[in-house]
């Protein structure tokens, strides 16, 4: 059935990816994924149109797939939509590239698009670094401007990224507030280990601790007073939309950002400079 429906549209490998390795014995024993539910909703919508809400608010809309958009469109046929999102933070393979196309999937092709470029949360020094990524992303959005002139940016070029991370976290602890240490997903266990060995207690397993180590893939929506971004090149290389992921990581800081790297920085951040081997505790950047 799948072959007949997708012949000429999907390759044999793509057709195989849509099938269960072992078909379930019954509908009740099937293990449906969130993606399956979207497809089921599409079929159900062809049989019986669902009820429509008067108004629907959607956050993080940039990461919705076209099929997910259609789920919402069916439920706002006769109502209105408020759609919030940041194209620069789109990290799913199907993330939106433009709002007009995305709004068409949501059933509102003529909706008004209002760019929000004023930043209240992130200081100007950090916004400037994030803006440097914009020309290199798969979307086109206007640069943001911050109303805050405070905040600190430190860029540490070090020989050993793990040792540099320990020093950067120690420096960040001199400031008040929470500390987020964000690294490529594969590097998180090592980062956590070296911090613990250095006597720096992390939020795992005690959530009351000031220092939290987390993978870049889970940073979206979170914020910390101080952020230590570990090896940006590794964050970028970890996934196809790695530069978008790095944009998310850099904009999690609300007071201070420390970028620690032993590998060359991504080309998009080529204008950032630090003394080779600079000690983060000296505040060089």
BATIDREN-820982 format. One line per 8 residues: number of its first residue (from 1); for each residue x negated, y, z negated of C-alpha. Coordinates in nm, 3 decimals, padded with zeros to 5 digits. Each point is the difference from the previous one (the first is absolute). Example, Ala and Ser with C-alpha at 12.3 -4.5 7.8 and 13.67 -1.06 7.14 Angstrom:
# residues 2
1	-01.230:-00.450:-00.780; -00.137:00.344:00.066
***
This chain:
# residues 285
1	00.000:00.000:00.000; -00.278:00.243:-00.092; -00.185:-00.086:00.321; 00.306:00.066:00.211; 00.074:00.332:-00.173; -00.356:00.133:00.008; -00.137:-00.142:00.324; -00.200:00.269:00.175
9	00.005:00.222:-00.311; -00.208:-00.199:-00.251; -00.305:-00.217:00.050; 00.012:-00.368:-00.106; -00.198:00.088:-00.313; 00.245:00.277:-00.090; 00.293:-00.234:00.058; -00.160:-00.259:-00.228
17	-00.049:00.263:-00.273; 00.377:00.047:-00.014; 00.063:-00.366:-00.081; -00.019:-00.187:-00.330; -00.276:-00.259:-00.021; 00.265:-00.231:-00.143; 00.366:00.091:00.061; 00.206:00.020:-00.323
25	00.257:-00.269:-00.066; 00.276:00.257:-00.046; 00.067:00.373:-00.011; -00.009:-00.011:-00.379; -00.345:-00.162:-00.012; -00.149:00.246:00.249; -00.254:00.247:-00.137; 00.102:00.327:00.163
33	-00.246:00.289:00.017; 00.085:00.369:-00.011; -00.059:00.008:00.377; 00.244:-00.287:00.049; 00.266:00.193:-00.191; -00.038:00.297:00.234; 00.061:-00.227:00.299; 00.298:-00.163:-00.172
41	00.141:00.346:-00.069; -00.037:00.084:00.370; 00.201:-00.308:00.096; 00.259:00.067:-00.270; 00.037:00.356:00.131; 00.092:-00.135:00.343; 00.279:-00.208:-00.155; 00.138:00.243:-00.254
49	-00.111:00.359:-00.046; -00.093:00.074:-00.365; 00.151:00.287:-00.195; -00.160:00.343:00.039; -00.122:00.221:-00.285; 00.060:00.373:-00.012; -00.368:00.081:-00.049; -00.316:-00.212:-00.005
57	-00.338:00.113:-00.136; -00.308:-00.187:00.126; -00.348:00.044:-00.150; -00.329:-00.127:00.149; 00.188:-00.022:00.328; -00.318:-00.001:00.208; -00.057:-00.367:-00.084; 00.341:-00.124:00.113
65	00.004:-00.226:00.304; 00.245:00.075:00.283; 00.213:-00.294:-00.116; 00.004:00.130:-00.356; 00.107:00.336:00.137; 00.291:-00.167:00.174; 00.115:-00.149:-00.331; 00.027:00.353:-00.140
73	00.154:00.137:00.320; 00.287:-00.248:-00.025; 00.074:00.128:-00.350; -00.002:00.368:00.089; 00.201:-00.005:00.321; 00.237:00.269:-00.120; -00.216:00.152:-00.273; -00.320:00.198:-00.027
81	-00.361:-00.088:-00.074; -00.282:00.166:-00.190; -00.327:-00.161:00.112; -00.324:00.062:-00.187; -00.338:-00.124:00.110; -00.357:00.078:00.095; -00.121:-00.134:00.335; -00.361:00.022:-00.119
89	00.082:-00.254:-00.273; 00.150:-00.256:00.237; -00.195:-00.320:-00.064; 00.225:-00.278:00.135; -00.071:-00.133:00.351; 00.338:00.142:00.110; -00.034:00.338:-00.174; 00.162:00.296:00.174
97	-00.213:00.206:00.237; 00.251:00.283:00.049; 00.316:00.113:-00.175; 00.222:00.043:00.311; -00.054:-00.365:00.098; 00.049:-00.116:-00.360; 00.317:00.204:-00.045; 00.142:-00.152:00.316
105	-00.039:-00.345:-00.158; 00.183:00.139:-00.305; 00.289:00.103:00.223; -00.064:00.373:-00.039; -00.196:00.102:00.311; 00.101:00.366:-00.031; -00.086:00.040:-00.367; -00.201:00.303:-00.111
113	-00.366:-00.063:-00.085; -00.147:00.232:-00.264; -00.378:-00.036:-00.058; -00.095:00.041:-00.368; -00.359:00.124:-00.001; -00.028:00.166:-00.343; -00.165:-00.225:-00.258; 00.067:00.053:-00.370
121	-00.160:-00.317:-00.140; -00.343:-00.029:00.164; -00.263:00.277:-00.039; -00.133:00.187:00.304; -00.347:-00.160:-00.014; 00.152:-00.347:00.032; 00.260:00.105:00.258; -00.283:00.129:00.220
129	-00.160:-00.347:00.001; 00.330:-00.167:00.087; 00.062:00.255:00.277; -00.334:-00.097:00.156; 00.151:-00.342:00.078; 00.301:00.137:00.190; -00.160:00.029:00.348; -00.107:-00.365:-00.024
137	00.338:-00.149:-00.098; 00.255:-00.164:00.228; 00.249:00.280:-00.067; 00.006:00.375:00.044; 00.104:00.203:-00.302; -00.086:00.355:-00.109; -00.269:00.037:-00.268; 00.118:00.044:-00.357
145	-00.085:00.298:-00.219; -00.023:-00.008:-00.375; 00.128:00.261:-00.242; -00.265:-00.114:-00.248; -00.349:00.145:00.007; -00.122:-00.225:-00.281; -00.120:-00.357:00.027; -00.340:-00.156:00.061
153	-00.154:-00.202:00.282; -00.321:-00.200:-00.039; -00.158:-00.211:00.273; -00.264:-00.247:-00.119; -00.232:-00.168:00.249; -00.159:-00.287:-00.192; -00.219:-00.302:00.067; 00.228:-00.235:-00.196
161	00.375:00.061:00.027; 00.083:-00.197:-00.315; -00.257:00.180:-00.216; 00.118:00.328:00.151; 00.359:-00.087:-00.087; -00.090:-00.063:-00.363; -00.178:00.338:-00.018; 00.292:00.175:00.171
169	00.253:-00.148:-00.243; -00.214:00.107:-00.295; -00.009:00.353:00.141; 00.376:-00.003:00.061; 00.058:-00.099:-00.364; -00.143:00.338:-00.104; 00.319:00.156:00.135; 00.344:-00.047:-00.151
177	00.266:-00.230:00.137; 00.034:-00.323:00.190; -00.263:-00.146:00.234; 00.077:-00.208:00.307; -00.286:-00.199:00.153; 00.114:-00.093:00.351; -00.188:-00.237:00.229; 00.058:-00.226:00.297
185	00.211:-00.295:-00.112; -00.282:-00.254:00.036; -00.234:00.209:-00.217; 00.236:00.044:-00.297; -00.112:-00.310:-00.197; -00.366:00.109:00.019; 00.083:00.360:-00.092; 00.198:-00.118:-00.302
193	-00.278:-00.235:-00.103; -00.280:00.258:00.010; 00.207:00.250:-00.197; 00.076:-00.255:-00.272; -00.366:-00.103:-00.013; -00.092:00.367:-00.039; 00.229:00.025:-00.302; 00.275:00.194:00.175
201	00.336:-00.141:-00.104; 00.261:-00.001:00.278; 00.378:-00.014:00.000; -00.012:-00.372:00.069; 00.143:-00.151:-00.216; 00.065:00.303:-00.227; 00.213:00.261:00.185; -00.086:00.258:-00.267
209	-00.359:00.027:00.127; -00.098:00.315:00.192; -00.177:-00.178:00.286; 00.199:-00.195:00.257; -00.163:-00.199:00.280; 00.228:-00.061:00.296; -00.017:-00.107:00.365; 00.049:00.263:00.266
217	00.306:-00.187:00.128; 00.185:00.071:-00.326; -00.096:00.367:-00.043; 00.293:00.151:00.189; 00.239:00.193:-00.225; -00.239:00.004:-00.297; -00.196:00.293:-00.138; -00.287:00.045:-00.244
225	-00.167:00.302:-00.155; -00.336:-00.128:00.123; -00.058:-00.236:00.293; -00.318:-00.188:00.084; 00.020:-00.113:00.363; -00.246:-00.285:00.055; -00.161:-00.054:00.340; 00.240:00.173:00.242
233	-00.149:-00.186:00.297; 00.111:-00.332:-00.153; 00.352:00.134:-00.056; 00.021:00.107:00.365; -00.141:-00.329:00.132; 00.241:-00.215:-00.202; 00.304:00.051:00.226; 00.100:00.135:00.342
241	00.143:00.322:-00.146; -00.284:00.038:-00.245; -00.040:00.375:00.048; 00.363:00.047:-00.100; -00.069:-00.211:-00.309; -00.301:00.217:-00.083; 00.220:00.310:00.030; 00.230:-00.152:-00.263
249	-00.294:-00.078:-00.230; -00.150:00.348:00.021; 00.329:00.171:-00.081; 00.066:-00.192:-00.326; -00.212:00.246:-00.204; 00.167:00.295:-00.172; -00.310:00.148:-00.166; -00.326:-00.157:00.117
257	-00.119:-00.229:00.278; -00.331:-00.187:00.004; -00.098:-00.180:00.320; -00.267:-00.265:-00.051; -00.167:-00.155:00.304; -00.312:-00.194:00.094; 00.114:-00.064:00.356; 00.031:00.294:00.241
265	00.323:00.188:-00.041; 00.263:-00.042:00.274; -00.055:00.241:00.287; 00.310:00.192:-00.100; -00.172:00.093:-00.326; -00.333:00.075:00.162; 00.002:00.361:-00.120; -00.022:-00.110:-00.366
273	-00.352:00.007:-00.133; -00.174:-00.099:-00.321; -00.363:-00.044:-00.102; -00.105:-00.363:00.060; -00.002:-00.181:-00.331; 00.160:00.293:-00.183; 00.099:-00.088:-00.354; 00.378:00.046:-00.042
281	-00.060:00.105:-00.359; -00.186:00.305:00.128; 00.307:00.122:00.186; -00.172:00.015:00.336; 00.231:00.016:00.296
***
